[in-house]
Amino acid sequence: MSLPRPPRWFIADDILAGRVNLDGYPLRYVYISVNPTIIDPSGHAIRVDAVFTAVEMLEAHGWELINFEQSGKVAYLRRG
């Protein structure tokens, strides 16, 4: 019996809070986004900053940025 494949999508706040650790992650590509339940447009800059900060944290662990989309609310990364 094989284990289920891990997700590729992660929430930036979960990475920043330490709830997600991708050090042993087995796949090469992931994407990070803001929490989809947050719909307050006034907090756009804060949510984008969370995505950028999560990307910077992951870059320190061997991940590299491929692209930002949706005005910085989604980031695609690959293991370097």
Wavefront OBJ file of the C-alpha trace (Angstrom):
o trace
v 0.000 0.000 0.000
v 1.477 3.336 -1.015
v 1.191 6.534 0.958
v -0.936 9.339 -0.469
v 0.955 11.961 -2.426
v 1.703 15.088 -0.355
v 0.011 18.370 -1.252
v 1.735 20.958 -3.425
v -0.248 23.941 -2.113
v 0.639 25.648 1.156
v -0.660 28.727 2.965
v 1.978 31.406 3.635
v 0.809 31.941 7.234
v 1.300 28.218 7.967
v 4.905 28.400 6.769
v 5.585 31.564 8.761
v 4.060 30.069 11.920
v 6.117 26.883 11.603
v 3.082 24.644 11.020
v 4.603 23.558 7.691
v 8.204 22.386 7.305
v 9.294 21.495 3.782
v 12.829 20.352 4.651
v 12.003 16.697 3.935
v 9.380 17.368 1.280
v 9.674 14.691 -1.435
v 8.401 16.631 -4.475
v 10.253 19.364 -6.365
v 7.505 21.939 -7.058
v 5.109 23.696 -4.668
v 3.025 26.822 -4.583
v 2.232 29.182 -1.743
v -0.719 31.512 -1.474
v -2.605 33.668 0.946
v -5.336 32.053 2.968
v -8.284 31.794 0.555
v -10.794 32.476 3.336
v -9.441 36.014 3.789
v -11.459 38.291 1.550
v -10.765 41.697 3.122
v -9.288 43.806 0.286
v -7.841 46.352 2.720
v -5.286 43.783 3.892
v -3.872 43.088 0.412
v -0.376 44.433 1.204
v -0.188 42.403 4.416
v -1.179 39.188 2.621
v 1.315 39.784 -0.194
v 4.024 40.476 2.380
v 3.228 37.133 4.033
v 3.703 35.313 0.701
v 6.970 37.138 -0.021
v 8.271 36.462 3.490
v 7.379 32.765 3.230
v 9.232 32.600 -0.103
v 12.288 34.205 1.477
v 12.186 31.683 4.337
v 11.977 28.777 1.901
v 14.805 30.177 -0.248
v 17.025 29.867 2.825
v 16.155 26.140 2.825
v 17.057 25.443 -0.790
v 13.861 26.438 -2.605
v 13.904 28.940 -5.463
v 11.193 31.215 -6.756
v 9.823 30.484 -10.226
v 7.050 33.075 -10.484
v 4.597 35.319 -8.647
v 0.975 35.593 -9.844
v -2.247 37.297 -8.826
v -0.489 40.500 -7.802
v 1.866 38.628 -5.472
v -0.762 36.516 -3.718
v 0.537 33.253 -5.239
v 4.163 32.137 -5.541
v 5.508 29.087 -7.354
v 8.748 27.519 -6.155
v 11.010 24.591 -6.952
v 13.626 22.826 -4.931
v 17.025 24.145 -5.995
l 1 2 3 4 5 6 7 8 9 10 11 12 13 14 15 16 17 18 19 20 21 22 23 24 25 26 27 28 29 30 31 32 33 34 35 36 37 38 39 40 41 42 43 44 45 46 47 48 49 50 51 52 53 54 55 56 57 58 59 60 61 62 63 64 65 66 67 68 69 70 71 72 73 74 75 76 77 78 79 80
